[in-house]
Amino acid sequence: MWSQDEARFSLSPTLRTTRGVKGHRPLVGKLDGHDVLYLCGALHLVTGRLTTRLVERPRTPTRATQRSLQEAFAHHFGDIARAYPAAQYPRVVVVIDKAAWHRGAFITAVLRAFPHLELYPLPSSSPQWHVIERFWKVLRRRATHHRLCPTMAQLKQTLRNNLCYYQTLKHRILSVMQSARKRKKSSAA
């Protein structure tokens, strides 16, 4: 079972609470560019394995952005299918949200090509049930908080480096998933 979602990363850094010298405000640069990079990611809920694909937002109107995201999601979905072939894995379930680019001709073609794949859409407005959302939070904290990437190439490299870090330390990903489960159990008690 996989948890799949897309995250948006811009060239402008995300600013959060930080420590510093009292009386001195920390300085972080800011860019006026509106360049955005999307990261399609799927997280295997048992092993903590990540499958990702970086997609640059086209510099065209919104309709083209949706089409490019749909195409990227279809390619990403194909990546998952090739990583988990039908001969070894007769049923691969991918949990998705109800984003507009998660349906359409590209997705239908991938589902026809790989019949062992199955999409499981979550109810609308339920990000708390989407496990990969917790990973996006941790990735943003490590990769983009208080970091200025002046070019798209540097942003891509930063994200790739951090994704490699988490791929080599799968126990960190699993601990993020399990810590949320522990919080839910303790609040229910």
N, C-alpha and C positions, 0 to 999 in steps of 0.2 A: 504494500500500500504506500502510495506516494502523496505528499502534500505539495501542490504546485501553485505558484503565484508569480506575479511580476512586481518588481520594485523599480522605482524611478530614482535616479541619482543625477543631480545637476552639478555644473561646475562651481556654483556658489556653495561654500561650505555650510554645513549645518552647525549651528551654535547651540551649545548646551551649558549647563552649570559646570564651572571649572574652578580649580584652586589657583590662587595667585597671591602676589604680594599685596598686603593690605594698603589701600589707597591708590593702587595702580590698576587701571583697567587693562586686561589683556587685549592685544590687537590681533585681529585676523583679517586678512585681505578680503576684498569682495570684487567680483567681476560683474559687469553689466550684461554679459552674454546670457542667452536663454537656451544654450545647448543642453540637451538632456540625453542621458544614456539609460536604457531600460535593461534590466537583468531578469531574464526568465529563469526561474529556478524551481527545481523539484527536489524534495527532501524525502528520502526513504525513511519511513517511520520506525523501522526496526533496527537497521544498520547505521543510520545517520549519514548515508552516502548522499552526496549532492550531485546533481546534474544541472549544469547551467549553460546559458547562452546570452551573450551581450548583444544588444541591438541599439544602434544609434537612431534617434528620432529624426525622421526626414524633415527637411526645411520647407515643407509644403503644408497645406491646410490640414485640418483635423481628420477629415475623411481618409486622407492618405496615411496618416499616423495609425488609424484603426486598422487599415488594410495591412500595413507593414507589421503591426503587432500580431495580427491574425496569422500572417505568413510565418513570422518568427515563432509563434506558439506552435504552429503545425510542424515546423522543422524541429523544434524542441521536443515535441511529442514523439516525433520519429526517432530522435536520439534516445529517448527512454525505451522505445520499442526495440531498438537495436541492442541496447545494453541488457535488456531482459527479453531474449528471444522466446518465441512461443514453445519451442521444443523443451526448454527447461522450466519456463514459467507459463503455465496454461492460462492464467488469469492475472492481469496487472491492473490494479485499480488506482486511478489518479483522481484525488480530491481537488476540485477547482472551485473558484467563486463564479458568480454569474456575470462576469465581464462580457461585453459585447463581442470581443475578439475570440472568445472561447467557443464560438459556433460559426458555421458558415461552410462554404465549399471546400476550403483548404482542410478544415478539420474533418469533414465527412470523408474526404479522399484518404486521409491518414487512417481513419477508423476502418475504412474498407480494406486498405493495404495491410493493416495489422489488426485482425479481428480479436486477438487476445487482449487488446487494450480496452479499458472501460473507463468512461468518465463518470465521476460522481459529483454532481454540483451541490454545493452547500446552499442553505436558504439565504435569501437576500439579507444584507446588513448583518452578517454574523462573522466578522473577522476574528472574534475571540475563539472560534472553533477551528480556525485555520492555523495549524501548527507552525507553518513556515513563517508566519508573521512575526513570531518570537525570534526566529533566526534573523530576519531582516533588521530588527531592532539592534541585535548584537553586532551584526555586520556593519551597520551604519555607525555605531559607536566606535568600532575599531578602525573603519576605513575612511570615513568622511567627517566625523565630528572635529571641528577646529582645524581642518586641513584644507588648504587652498590648492587646487589642481588647476594651473593656468591653461592647460590644453586638454582636449578630449583624450589624446594618447596617454597623458599622465593619469587621468582619471581611470581609464581602462586598465592601465598597469597596476594602479593601486588596488582596484577591485580584484584583478586576477591574483595579485600577491596575497590578499587577504582570503580569497576563496581557497587558494592552495594551502594556506595556513590551517583553515578549518577542515580541509580534506585530509590533511595529515594527522589532525587531532580530532578524530570523530567523537571521542569521549566528551569533548567540549559541546558539540552539537547535541549529543544525547543528554547531557546534563541540563542544557537549556530547556529541552522538551520535558524532562522529568521534573525539573524544579517547578514548573507550572502545574504539573499533576499533583505534586505534594501540597502546593498552596491550595488547590481546589479541595483536596481531601481534608486538610486541616480546617478550612473555612466551613466545610459541610458538617464537621463534628461538633 
